[in-house]
Amino acid sequence: MRTKHPIEGWLADHGASQRALAEQAGLDHSTLCRYLGGRRALSVEAARAIRDVTGLSLDAILSPVKRGSFSRAMGAGMTERRAKAVRR
């Protein structure tokens, strides 16, 4: 089951794209895309830039991105397959 991240909720509520938000925040689109996909951690500087555009709290922005049983808390760049192997 997929849980919507607060950034995704903001994008939906404002009819904005990840690319547009990344551009307004001065980030590379791939950074935001990989973060929301649970494949990359977000720096505090990037989180602050997103906060400045969206008005979301840093706590909301930095909340774990969950995709099924896999979450960013398992480690940036770690695949779900690798995370399952680590948990065994």
N, C-alpha and C positions, 0 to 999 in steps of 0.2 A: 504494500500500500504506500502511496506517495503522500507525503505531508508537504503542504505549500509553505514555503519560506516567506517571511514578512516582505522581503524584497519582491518576490513574485506576486504577492498580494498587492503591493503598491503599484507594480507595473500594470496589473489587470485593472485596478481601480482608476488608473490615470490613462489607460489606453496607450501606454508607452512600451517601447521595445527595449530589450536588453542593450542593443546597440546604441540607442538614443541615450539611455541612462549612462552607459559607460562613457560616451562622448561628452555629455554634460559634466560628468565627474572627473574627466581628464584621465580615464583609464582605457586600457586596451580592451576591446570587446571580448577577446578570448579570456582575459582574466576574470571578468564577471561571469561569463558562460561556464568556465571550469569551476568557479566557486559554487555557483548554483547547481552544478552537476555533481557536487561533492568530490571533485577531483583536485581541488586546490584550496589551500588556506588563504585567507584574506588578510593583508597587512592592516595594521591600525590606521595608517595613512590613507589607504584605499577606503576603509570603513568610514573614516571621517569625511572623505570626499563624497561618498554616497549619502551620508547623513546630511551634508550641506545641501544636496540636491533634493532629497526625498523628505527630510524632516523626521525620518525614523530614528529611534534611539540606537546608540551603539550596541546596547544589549540585544536589541531585535536584529540588527544587521549581523552581528557576530554569533547569533544563535546557530546551533548545529544544523547543517543541511542534511536532512534525512531522506533516504531513498530506500524503502523497505527496511531491512534489518541493518543495512550499511549506513554509517553516518560519517561525516567529516571528522568526528572525534576519533575515529580509528586511524586517521593520519592522512595528510594531503598526499595525493598521488597514489595512494594504495588502492588497488583494484578490489572489487567485491570478492573475487575469487581468492585473492591473496589474504584479504581480511578473514575469510572463513578458515583458511589454513592456519592463520595465526591464532584464532580462537580455539582451535582443536587441541 
